[in-house]
Amino acid sequence: MRNTKSIRVLLVQPPSHDRETLRRHLQRVGFLTETSWPPSPPLYDLADVVCVAFRAVAEANVKLRWNRDDPPAALLALLDFENPAIVREAIRLNAHAVLGLPVRSFGVVANIFVAQNNFKLHKNLSSLAQRLKTRVESDKTLNKAKQILMSSRGMSEQEAHKALRTHAMNRRVSMLEIAKAIAGADDVFSALEKLDKFESSKEASTPEGDS
């Protein structure tokens, strides 16, 4: 758990007694605290935790512009009224923690750290998912290249794999780059074959003497 003095907190709330109370409490325990109203997305990147008063955002009809899939910081929802629509919006934006208003001294610091921890987990899972997706796409490309070699050169799967590896080593590039080149060339040739067939069928269907 990090020291509070190294954590930057942004309060996205309109001026109010609740905002001033929360700001003073956070500063008192050591958080680097700033306020913003209306919401200013460029400031999100400068914070570790962004605390948003969701009801105020909805009532003011202002845009939060929060990237739920790739959040710039931990999102802590400030809720002063359990309106189902407001709660759904906090869930839709993947809020990492919730803090009730009016502020009570107990639970504020804990929720800041919980939000940060959940944010890190979110980032780690997103990174893992992206790596797995890249791995699957790479495997598909390698398998396609091997299938092309097997059908065009009469190779076994083991021989095709060895050929890819040998070419990659000789050219000092990755096997994936060689596989992409083979798959790309095959796609081009397939497209040309389809075009040739289309042109041939078009010529065959044109009556003689037509200009």
N, C-alpha and C positions, 0 to 999 in steps of 0.2 A: 504494500500500500504506500503510495507516494505521500510526501509531505504536502500539507495543504498549501504552503507558500509557493509551490511549483505548479499549482493547478489554476488555470485561467477559466473563469466562469462568466458566461454572458447571460444576462437576464433580458429576455424578450417580453417585456411587459409595458403597458402604458403607465405613466406616472400615477402612483397611488400609495396609500398607506401600506398595503401589502408589499409592494415592490421595495419601498424604503426600509421596511422592517427586515425583509429577506436580505437586501443588500448589506445592511449594517451587521446582521448576524454572520453572513458569509465573510465579511471583511474582519469581523472580530475574531473568528477562528482561523484566519490566515489566508483565505482564498483571494486570488487576484480577481476582483469583481468589476465588471462593466455592465452598463445598461444600454438597451437599444429599443427605440420605438419611433416609427413603425419598424417591422422586421427589415434587417439589412443583410442579405446573404453574404456579401464580402466579409462581414465581421465573423461569420460562422467559422471560417478557416483560421481565424486568430484565436479561437477558443478551444478548450479541451472538453468543456461541458456547456451545452446550450440549454437553458431553462426557458420553456415557452408556456405562456399563459394561454392555453388553447381557447378558452371561452372568449377572452378578449380579442383574439385574432378573428374568431368567427363573427363576433358582434360588430367589429370594426370593418368587416368585409375586406380585409387586407390579405395579400398573398404572402405565405410563409416561404415558399420556394425552397422546400427542403427535399434533398435527394434521398429518398428512402432506401434505394438500392446501394448507393455508395455515399453514406453520410459523412460529412466533413468532421463531425465531432459526436460525442455522446449526447443523446437527446433525453432531457428530463422534462416530463410533462407536469405542469403546474395546474392542478385542478381544484377549483373552489366550489364546484357544483357537479354532481355526478349525472350530468345530462347524457343519455345514451349516445346521441349523435356526437358529442364532444369526445366521449370515451372511445367511440369507434374511430374517430379521426386520429386520436393518439395511437391507437393500435395499428391503424393503416400506415402510419408513418414510422412504425417500428420503434416507438418510444422505449428507451432502455431502462427507465425507472419512472416512478410517479411520486410526486410530493403534494400533499394536501395543503390547501390554504384555508384559513389564515395560518401563518407559520407558527410552529411550536419549536422550541429549541431542540427537543429530542427528535432524531431521525433525519435531520437535514444533512449532516455530514455523511451519515451512513448511505443515504440515497445518492449523494454525489459519487461516492466510491462504487456503489452498486451499478450506477449508470456507466461509469468508466469501464468497469470490468465487463459488463455486458456488451459494450461497444467494442472492446478488444476481441471478445469471443466472436462477435458478428464479423469483424474484419478477418479474423483467422479462418472462419468457416467459408467466407466469400473467397478468400485466397486459395483455400484447399479446393473448393468447387471449380475455380478457374483452372487450377493446375490439372485436375482430373479431366476437365473438358479438353484441355490442350493435349493431354496424353491420349485420350480416346481418338481425337482427330488425327494425331500423328500416327497412331496404330492403324487407322483406316487408310491413310495415305500409303504407309509402308506395305500393307496387305494388298492394296490395289496395284502398286508397282510390281510386287511379286507375282500377282496373278497375270499381269501383262507379260512379264518375262516368261512365266510358265506356259502361257498360251502361244506366244509368238516365237519362243526359242526352244520349246519342248523341254524346259528345265523342270526339275523337281522343286518343291518348296525350299528344301535345304540348299539346293544349288542357286536358286534365285536370291535367297538371303545372302549367301556367300558372295554372289556377284555384286550385289548392292554394297556390301561391306568393302569389297576389294576396290570398287570404283571410288567409294568415299575416301578410303585411305590414300589411293593414288592421287586424288585431287585435293586432299587435305580439307575436306568438307564433311559435314554430317551425313549419315545415311538418309536422314529425312530430306535434305536438300536434293540428293540424287533421286529419291523416290518422287518428290514433287516434280522434278524435271521430266521424269518418265511418264508420270500420270498426266502432266500438262500436255506433253507431246501427243499422248494417246487421245486426249480429249480433242485436240486440234484435228488429228487425222480422222477421228470419228465424225466430227462436224463436217469435214471436207467430203467424206464418203456419203454422208446424208445429202449434202448439197449436190454432189454428182448424180446421185440416184434421183433427186428431185428434178434436176435439169433433164436427165434422160427420159423420165416419165413424161415431162412436159413436152419434149420434142416428139415423143412417140404418139402423144394425143393430139398433136397439131396436124390437121389434114394437109396433104400435099397441095401446093399451089397457093396456100395462104401466105400472105406477106406480113 
